[in-house]
Amino acid sequence: MYKFLISIFIAISFPLEVLSGQFGLEVGETKKSITNKGVILKDDGSYWYYTNKLPKGNPKFKEYGLIITPNTGLCKIVAYTDNIYTNSFGTELKSEFNFFATALENKYGNSEKYDFLSSGSIWTDDNYWTMGLLKKERYLQNTWNKEYGSNLPSYINFLSVRAIATRSDEGSIIVSYEFSNTDECFKEQDELETQNL
């Protein structure tokens, strides 16, 4: 009976949503706790770590980038698809982007879409769509934020999906999750990167 009451107290004190996360990881989780789950982390500097596998990863993603700071813990996850071969019109890349955008909208509601070519770009013809993306003059991205009326859980501040090109005939999709503790995380990153100036 005593243990049962303790369990109820913990559930009330720490609502499920607060303890939630993404891909089997928890918001604020430490590097040690994550590696104890069998995750192999490659240190890329500035508290960025990369891995090919997470406890509850999605088969469409080949790699994950995590920001894990000493005091704040896990605050951001960026998921990358494998390379997607596409034509000059970006047909295959657009199709994969739409798959993710639709799935995330079904789960999180309204998003803000950015689909445009920068003013003055020479890559205006449809058959230069992928080249414009490669030159970072074309943008295709959806973002979810409570300001847009998105139904994000309290532990996610910001969510985005975007298409990038790595070559004129190749690209990938990137999905980014920023958690409720990102402000503290980013401060730790700034302190690390400016400490020897």
N, C-alpha and C positions, 0 to 999 in steps of 0.2 A: 504493500500500500504506500509506504514511504517513497519507494523508487518511482511509483506511478505518479505521485504528487510532484516529485521533482521534475519528471518529464513534462508534465503539464505546465509547470512554472517556466521551464526553459522555452517551451513553444510559445507561451504568452510573451515572454520577455524578448524573444528574438523571432519575429515573424518570418515566415518562410521566404518572403520576397527579399528581405534584407540579406539572408544568407545565400541567395541565389547567385548564379553567374552564367557562364556560357561555356559550352563544350566540355562540361564536367569540371570546370574550375570555378573558384569562388572569388567574388570581389574582395580585394584586399589580401588575398592569399599570398603567403611568403614563397620565396624561391625554393626553400627547403621543403615546404609542404607539397609544392608542385612536383619536385623531383622525386619525392617519396611516393607519388602516384605512378611512377615509372616513366615520367616525361623526361626526355633527354634534351637539355637546353644548351644551345650554342650562344655564348656571350658575344654580342656584336658591338658592345660599348654603349655608353650613355644610358645604361639600364635597359637596353633592348636585348631581347633573347629570341632565338628562332628554333623552331622544332618542326618535324614532319608529322608528328602524331600527338593528339591530345586524347584524354580518356573517353570523351564522347564527341569526337571529331566527325566532320561530314565528309563522305567519300569524294565529293566534288572539289575539296580543297587539298592541295599538295603540300602546303607550308603555312605556318602560323608565326606571326610576330607578336611578342608580348612585351609590354613595358611593366617591369617589376622593380619598384624602388625599395630601398632598405626599410624606410619607415612606413610607407603607405601600402606597399605590397602591389599586387596585380591591379592595374587600373585601365589597361587597354589591350584589346586583342585585334589583330589585323589578319584576316584569312585570305590566302591567295589561291586561285585556281591554277591548274596546269596550263601550259601554253595552248592557245586556241588558234589553229590555222584558219585564216579568213581571206576572202577576196578583197580587192581594192575598194569595194563598196562597204566592206565591214559587215556583210550579211550574217556570217556565223557568229561574230563577236556580239552584234546587236541581239541576236537570238538568245545567246547565253545570258547577256545582261538582262533581257526582259524576263527570263526564267527567274533569276534571283529577285528582281524588282517586284515581280508579281507575288512570289512566295512571301517576301518580307511585308508587302502591303497587306496581304491576307492575314498576316500575324499581327502587325503593328499599326495598321491603319494608314491614314493620310501621310503622304510624303511630298517634298518639294523636288521637282525635277529640273535639272539643268542640262539642256541639250542645245548647244549653240557653237558657232564658229566665231573666233575672235575677229573683231573688226580689222580690216586690212590684210587678212590672210589671203594667200594666193591659192589655197587649196579649196576652192569654192565648188568645183564640179563634184557630182555624186561619186564618180570613180576615184576621187582623191580623198574619200572619207577617212580611210585608215591612215593615210599619210598625214592628214591634218591632226589626227589623234597622236600619231608618233611625234610630230613637231610641237605637241602641247599647245596647239592652236584651236583644237576642237575638244569639246567637253561633253561627256555623257555620264551623269551622276544623279542618283536619287539620295535625298537625305531625310532622316526622320528626327523630329525634335518636338517636344511638347508644344512649342510655339506654333507649329503647323497643325496642331490637333492630333498628333500621333498618339497612339495608345502604348507608349513605352512604359515598362515597369520602372519603379522608382530607382532601381540600381543602374539603369542605363540613361545617361545624359544625352547621348548622340549616337546615331547609327547612320552609316552610309554604304552605298554600293556604287562602284564606278568601273568604267571600262578604261583600260590603258592599252597602248600599242607598244610592243617591244621591237617590232620590225614592220615593214610596209605590208607584210602578209601574215602577221602574227600578233597576238595580244593576250590579255588575260583579264579576269574580273577580280576586284578587290572588295572585300566586305570588312568594314571597320566598326568595332564596338568600343565606345568610350564610356566608362563607368562613372558612378556618382562621386568617386574620389579622384578624378583626373586633375582637378585644380591643384591638389596637394602633390600629386605625382609630378606634374609639370614644373612645380616650384623646385622639387628635388633635382630634376633634370637640369634646370637653369643654374642652380647652385653648383652642380657638378661641372658643368661646361664653362662656368665663369670663374671658378675658384682660383685659377692661377693667372688671371689677367692682371 
